[in-house]
């Protein structure tokens, strides 16, 4: 039985690898869709609104537990929601042939497509988590991060090389999207190879119960507040990193890809260390020190300019190193606080609440970017740099809140 579970664990990891490859291509904010939106002629603020609405899709996780109770099968639920995610997404391939309403159509396609991922909610995670022993969770989820970083090494290099080497045409983007279909189909096939481990729940919950149970839990309520503060900071500046790098400091796709891939290699080497650190020292110490360092790295944006690309390299590298340790620690505390029958409801409420604040955050920064001219400066800093530094301060405030709590 133990060997059988290990085999299933590896199938889960393969599924996650294929998913990460597809999402590296199909997620707004990454190189492919950023360059595609620029090619379609979208303005900075329009790209910002798209990223803001993407965050709002997580509100649909509220009804994820209700949907699961209808299916009573994580495999069936994941299979259907992922398939719909793929089908809707590939309507973007028609946009270059449509002259009008590209922004509205792209927003609708991306929002609807990613809504199906949100409807899946924490089902896939809870399904996967059932076969992982408690004393191996830190190492297992660091391995998952390792796979993500492996994808993060390969995909940016390939994408950056292609986007730098070829003229941006409709044919080029069609080819990229067609290649991504291979990984989408591969993920669906792998899902069909997974065994269906039913998730233990308390039975059908009403929407009101789904909302109230997590909020009555004092410790998880504190974790939700921390999550919304952290995600407010995340969505305040991060969605604009690639837009700023490409359009305003004139970094090549190849350079951006090299930095991302080099950082992913370093993260790959450190993932196991961070996972073992969480197992040995506990999540709080790792969360505290990595979070502090992660927040402070945003002050490097003060020095990033057309003439100082080295600081962009340092920011992405250091930010990535501390982010992976932070994510592993945060991920583990979320699992620890939801180790019971209400896990899906807890995760759904957390995601939904943080989605609203993420949406508000991105739209605040988008409105600021739309109102203030990019050439405006204060103390030689443009509006993007100021937003990125403010985001760093917001991260630190969120961290100060959580390290004082006894979770």
TAQUIDA-V935300 format. One record per backbone hydrogen bond with DSSP energy under -0.5 kcal/mol. NH is the residue of the N-H (numbers start at 0). CO is the residue of the C=O. Records with the same first field share a line. If there is no record, write none. Layout:
BEGIN
NH->CO / CO
END
This chain:
BEGIN
4->0
5->1
6->2
7->3
8->4
9->5
10->6
11->7
12->8
13->9
14->10
15->11
16->12
17->13
18->14
19->15
20->16
21->17
22->18
23->19
24->20 / 21
25->21
26->22
27->25
28->29
29->26
33->29
34->30
35->31
36->32
37->33
38->34
39->35
40->37
41->36
46->42
47->43
48->44
49->45
50->46
51->47
52->48
53->49
54->50
55->51
56->52 / 53
57->54
58->55
59->56
60->57
61->58
62->59
63->60
64->60
66->62
67->63
68->64
69->65 / 66
70->66
71->67
76->72
77->73
78->74
79->75
80->76
81->77
82->78
83->79
84->80
85->81
86->82
87->83
88->84
89->85
90->87
91->88
92->89
93->90
94->91
96->93
97->94
104->100
105->101
106->102
107->103
108->104
109->105
110->106
111->107
112->108
113->109
114->110
115->111 / 112
116->112
117->113
118->114
119->115
120->116 / 117
122->119
125->121
126->122
127->123
128->124
129->125
130->127
131->128
132->130
135->132
136->132 / 133
139->135
140->136
141->137
142->138
143->139
144->140
145->141
146->142
147->143
148->144
149->145
150->146
151->147
152->148 / 149
153->149
154->150
156->152
157->153
158->154
159->155
160->156
161->157
162->158
163->159
164->160
165->161
168->166
172->168
173->169
174->170
175->171
176->172
177->173
178->174
179->175
180->176 / 177
181->177 / 178
182->178
183->179
184->180
185->181
186->182
187->183
188->184
189->185
190->186
191->187
192->188 / 189
193->189 / 190
196->194
197->195
200->198
201->340
209->205
210->206
211->207
212->208
213->209
214->210
215->211 / 212
216->212 / 213
217->215
220->216
221->217
222->218
223->219
224->220
225->221
226->222
227->223
228->224
229->225
230->226
231->227
232->228
233->229
234->230
235->231 / 232
236->232
237->233
239->236
240->237
243->239
244->240
245->241
246->242
247->243
248->243
250->244
255->251
256->252
257->253
258->254
259->255
260->256
261->257
262->258
263->259
264->260
265->261
266->262
267->263
268->264
269->265
270->266
271->267
273->269
274->270
275->271
276->272
277->273
278->274
279->275
280->276
281->276 / 277
285->281
286->282
287->283
288->284
289->285
290->286
291->287
292->288
293->289
294->290
295->291
296->292
297->293 / 294
298->295
299->296
300->297
301->298
302->299
303->299
307->304
310->307
311->307 / 308
312->308
313->309
314->310
315->311
316->312
317->313
318->314
319->315
320->316
321->317
322->318
323->319
324->320
325->321
326->322
327->323
328->324
329->325
330->326
331->327
332->328
333->329
334->330
335->331
336->332
337->333 / 334
338->335
339->337
342->339
345->341
346->342
347->343
348->344
349->345
350->346
351->347
352->348
353->349
354->350
355->351
356->352
357->353
358->354
359->355
360->356
361->357
362->358
363->359
364->360
365->361
366->362
367->363
368->364
369->365
370->366
371->367
375->372
377->380
380->377
382->375
385->381
386->382
387->383
388->384
389->385
390->386
391->387
392->388
393->389
394->390
395->391
396->392
397->393
398->394
399->395
400->396
401->397
402->398
403->399 / 400
404->401
406->404
END
